[in-house]
Amino acid sequence: RWDHFTTVSTTVMVEISSPFSPAAGSTQAHSGIVSAVATAHGKVVSGEAASDDPKIKLWQLDSTTLREIGSVSVTETLAGVLACDMMADGRAALFLSADGGVVHWDLRADSVSFLDLSTHLDGDVTCFKQQEMDLFVGSDSISVFDLRMGAQPPKLRAALTDAGCARSLDVTESKALFGAKAGLVGVTDFNADPPVTTTHKIHAAPVRSARYTSAGVVSAAGARILSTSSLDATGASWTQTMSADVVALASAPSCRFSSCGTADGRVIVFDASSGTCVAQCQPYKAATWGLAHCLSTDTLVSSGDNAIHVFRPQAFVDLSSPVL
């Protein structure tokens, strides 16, 4: 079977087999490693790891191409991009640096502003997630900032006394899902006053990432991925073990699929309910650092090396399960 596999400015045909073949000759997206991607409303944003001139970029996602339509140098504000996110309506994007700096890019007005949140945080910034006008930031606590207020102290904060430092964040309905050390996955409910945090030990190794899915929660630690209907459920719904450590995980409550990126450059897509692997490829020489699902189309965007790849839904729907 043949389908489209879209790369930056280049569309090539890739045979989908078990596993399907990696794309050849993908076009360079950044001069350095593309460490993070996000997508919404037919747009993609990407960020570059620390380099001589790190940039953040905006791309138009067309039917067969990914076309660069904006680029900003962040040398003076960010020490490389650790993570990025887009507002659901596509009007703005946020980029996080490991030193606590946040760049807010208003995509409609094409204006960029810098927020230094480090003075209001406990420990190093490790992750963040945007929900409407609230910015959830993870460190030794989870802090909620109002983006309309700029670099003001957080309006809410919950210390992670028992869990330690949050290593990932996902948010739905003001409930912040996080992965932490010692195999812990937890949720901080900011609807409660004061916020309430519960943790569950479901892995043997530190949790790299945890995400909400249509079937509950999926999390990754080392090379192992585990899905459960809820954190307090007895036993896992399904588990998978990858060929290398999982360094990126993407899913959403409205998506049929979950996906992971591994340290050996693979992109692997699962059915969120059953854990069945429906597609995989190895487009990168080094790690797959960034993954993002477009919530309206299930389109998957990945990043690694200095390239971005886009997977269309037809590239992994109704395929037989390859052997991992």
N, C-alpha and C positions, 0 to 999 in steps of 0.2 A: 504494500500500500504506500502511496506517496501523498504527502501533504506539504503545505507551506511551512517553512521555518524561517521566521523573519529576523534579520539582524540589522544593525544600524546601517541605513542607506543601501542595504543589499538584501535581496530576497533570493534564497537558494532552495533547491528541492532536496529534501532529506528523506531517505527511506526509513519508515517507521517499522522497526523489527523488534527483536528481543535481545538487547536493548536497541533502540534506533540509533542511527549513525550520527556522530557529531557533525556540526556544520563546518565547512571549510572556508577560509578567507573572510572571516567576519571583519567588519570595518571598525577601526579604532574610534572609541567614543570620547576618551580622555587621554591625556598624556601619561597619567599615572593610573594606579589601581582604582577601579570603580567600586567603592566600598559600600554604597547604598543606593537603592532605587525606591521610588514610590510612584503610584499611578492613580489617576481619577479623571473621569470626563474626557477621555481621549488624549490626555496629556501624560507625559512621564517626566519626572525630575530625577536627577542623578547627582551624586556627590563623590568627590575624589578623596582618597586617603592622603595623608601628609606627603607633600612633595614641594618642589621649589616654587610652584605657582598653582596651588589647588584651586579648582573651579567647581561651581555648581552650575548645572545646565538644565534647560527646559527643552522638551522634545514634543513634537506633534506626532501622535500615533495614527497614521493613515492605514488604509486597508492592506498595503503591502510594504510600507516603509516607516521608518522612525526618523523624522526630520528635525534637526536642531533648529530651534527658533529663539533661543536665548542662552546667554552665558555670562556669568559674573565671577570675577576673581575674588577669592575670600582670603587671600594671603594675610591681610592685616587684621582679620577678625577671627578666623577659625584655624586651629592647628590640625587641619584635616577633618574630614567629615566622618563621624562615627555612625550616624543614623539620619534618616530623613523621613518625612511624612507629608502627606497632602491633605488639605481639608476636603471633605466629601464632595463639596460642590466645585472643587477644582480652582477656587479663586486664589488660594495661597498655598505656599509650601514652607516647611520648617526644616532646618538642618542643624544637627547637634554636633558639637565638638567635644572631645574627651576632657577639655579644660573647663567645661561648663558653659561655654558660649553658645548662643542660639541665634541663627540668622532667620529672620522672617522675610520671605519674599512674596510681596503682593503681586501676583501674576497678572491681574487686570490693570493695575496702575503701573506695573513694571518698576516698582520701587523696593529697595532692600533696606531693612533696618536690623540693628544688632542689639540683642538682649544679653547682658551679663548677669546670669543667675547664680553664679558660683558663690557669691557672698551670702546667699539665702539658703544654701544647701549643706547637708551633712555629708562630708566625704566627697569622693570623686563622682561625677556624673557617669552613669553607665548605660542609660536607656531613657527613652521618652515615648509618649504617644499623645496625639492630639485628638480631642473630641469637641466638636463645635468650637467655642472660644476658650475652652479650658486646655491647658497643657499639663499633662501628667509627667513628672520627672522622677526617675529612680536613682537612688544612691543608697545611703544607709537608712533612708526613709523614702516614702513616696510623698511628693509635694505636688499640689495642684495650683498652678498659676493662671490668672485671668489675663489672656493675651491683650485684652483691651486696656489693661493697666500698665503695660510695659514691664520694666524690670523692677517691679514692686515685690515685697515679701509675699509668699504664697498665701492664698486664702484658706487652704486646708493642708494639713500635714499629718502623716501617720508614721511613727517610728517603727522600724522593723527589728525590734530588739532581739527576738529569737531567731529570725530568719537570716539576719546579716544583710549584705548588700544585694539589692535587686539586680539581676543580670539581664532581664528582659521585661517588657511591659506590653500588655494589651488591655484595651478598655472597651466595655460595653455597658451602657446604662449606669455610668459612674461607678462601675465595679472594676477595679484594677487587678488584673491577673498578672502574677509575676513568677519568675523562676529564680531560685536562690541556691546557696551552697547546701551541701549535705543532702542533696537529692530532694530538696523541698520545692513544692509548688504551692502558692498561696493566693488569696484574694483579699483585697482591702475594699470594703464596702463604704464608699463615701456618701451614701444616702443616709447612713446612720449618724447619730450625733452623740458622742464623738465617733469617728470612723472606727470600724471593727475589722481586725485582720485575723484570718484563720489560715493555718498552714497544714500541709499534708506531705508526709514523706513517701514519695512514689518512685524514686530512683535511688540507685546506689552511689551515683556520681553527681557532682554539681550540675544543676540544670542550666543549659545554655539558653533555652528559649521555651516559652509556653504561649499558646494561642487558643482563642476561642474558635470553635468550628460549628458546623451545622449539627454535629453529633455530640457536642460537649466540649471537651478540652483535649488538645494534643500538646505534648511536651517532648523535649529532646535533651538527653544527657549522654555525653560521649557519642558513641555510634548508635545508640538505642533511641527509638521513637516509641512513645506509648500514648494511646488514646483511651480516654475514660469518659463515660457519660456525665459524671460529675466528680469533683475532687473527693467527696466523701463516699463514693461508690466502692463496693467491695470488688476488687479485681479489675483488670484492664479489659476494655472492649477489644483491643487488638494491640499487638506490638510488632515492630519491624526492627531489624538490625542492619545497618548500612555497611558499606565497604570501608568507610572512614568516618571520622567524627563529623557530626552534624554541626555546621556553623551558621546556618540560616534556616528559618522555618516561616512559612507563610500559610495563612488560612483566614477565614472569616465566617461568621455565623450564617451568612447568606450564600456561601460558596459550597458547591458539591465536593470540591477537591481541597486537599491539603497538599503542600509540597515542601520539599527540603532541598537545601544545598549542602554539599559535603566538602570536606577538606581536600579531596582529590578532584574537585572540579565538576562533580556530577549535579544534575538537576533531576529530581525524582518526584513524580506526581502520584498521589494516592486518592482513592475514593475515601472521603472523610468518614463515612459510616462503617465500611467494612475493612479498610486498610489495604484493599487490593491495589497493587501497583499497576497503574494503567499506562504509564510511559516513563522513560528515562533516557537521558543522553549525557554526554560528558563534553560540553563545549569549551571548558577552560583547562588550561595547563595547571594552574594553581587552584586555590579555593574558590567556591561560589559564595561570594560575600553578601550579595543582596538578592532578595526575592520579594515580590509584591503581586497580589492579585487585584485585578480590576473588578470591583464588586458587581458591576452591572453586566459584565460579559464573561466573567471567569478567565479572561485573558491573563496570562502569567508573564511577568517581566523578571528577568534575572540579570545579575551583573557579576563579573569576575575578570581577572586580568585587566585590560583596558577597554573592555567591550561590554555591550548590552545586547541581550537577546530577548525576543518576544515570542511566546508560544500562543498560537491561536487555539480556540477550543477544539477545532477539528483535528488538532495534532495529538489530542489524548483522550478523545471520547470514543467509546465502543472499541477499544483495542484489547487484544488478549493480554493477560498479565505476563510481563517478562520476568525472568528469574533474576533476582538481585544478586 
